[in-house]
Amino acid sequence: MPWYIWLIMFAVLGSIVGSLLLLRSTARKIPLTEEQKQRIAERNARLDAEDAKEAKR
């Protein structure tokens, strides 16, 4: 392959890796209260139960 194709491939790869590293460094946890965590757990349990019912059909 010509040299400029290799250059383009390295630029694309560098762009992808750089974007992923930037995304990882800017990610942060969302602070939730205990009440919010409990509501999320209840909702997940309810949805799992509904999915199990539908899977049995």
C-alpha distance (Angstrom), angle and dihedral (degrees) to the residues before:
residue distance angle dihedral
M1 . . .
P2 3.77 . .
W3 3.81 119.1 .
Y4 3.80 94.3 -110.8
I5 3.82 91.8 59.0
W6 3.82 88.9 55.1
L7 3.80 89.0 48.8
I8 3.80 91.4 52.0
M9 3.81 91.4 47.3
F10 3.82 91.9 51.2
A11 3.80 90.9 47.1
V12 3.81 91.8 51.5
L13 3.79 92.7 45.6
G14 3.81 91.2 47.4
S15 3.78 90.6 49.7
I16 3.81 92.2 51.9
V17 3.80 94.3 46.3
G18 3.81 91.9 44.7
S19 3.80 91.8 50.7
L20 3.80 91.9 50.2
L21 3.80 92.2 48.7
L22 3.81 90.8 48.9
L23 3.79 90.9 49.5
R24 3.81 91.3 50.0
S25 3.80 93.3 48.9
T26 3.81 94.0 49.9
A27 3.81 95.9 45.5
R28 3.78 114.8 108.4
K29 3.76 136.4 177.8
I30 3.77 119.4 -101.7
P31 3.79 111.0 -124.0
L32 3.81 109.0 -128.3
T33 3.77 129.7 -175.5
E34 3.80 120.0 -126.9
E35 3.81 89.5 -107.2
Q36 3.80 91.4 55.5
K37 3.81 91.5 47.9
Q38 3.80 89.8 50.6
R39 3.82 92.6 50.0
I40 3.79 90.4 49.5
A41 3.80 91.7 50.3
E42 3.82 91.2 49.0
R43 3.80 92.1 48.5
N44 3.81 91.6 48.4
A45 3.82 91.0 50.0
R46 3.81 91.2 49.4
L47 3.81 92.6 48.7
D48 3.82 91.6 46.7
A49 3.80 89.5 52.9
E50 3.80 90.9 50.2
D51 3.80 90.9 49.0
A52 3.80 90.8 50.2
K53 3.82 90.2 52.6
E54 3.80 91.4 50.6
A55 3.80 92.0 47.3
K56 3.81 90.9 56.0
R57 3.81 91.4 57.4
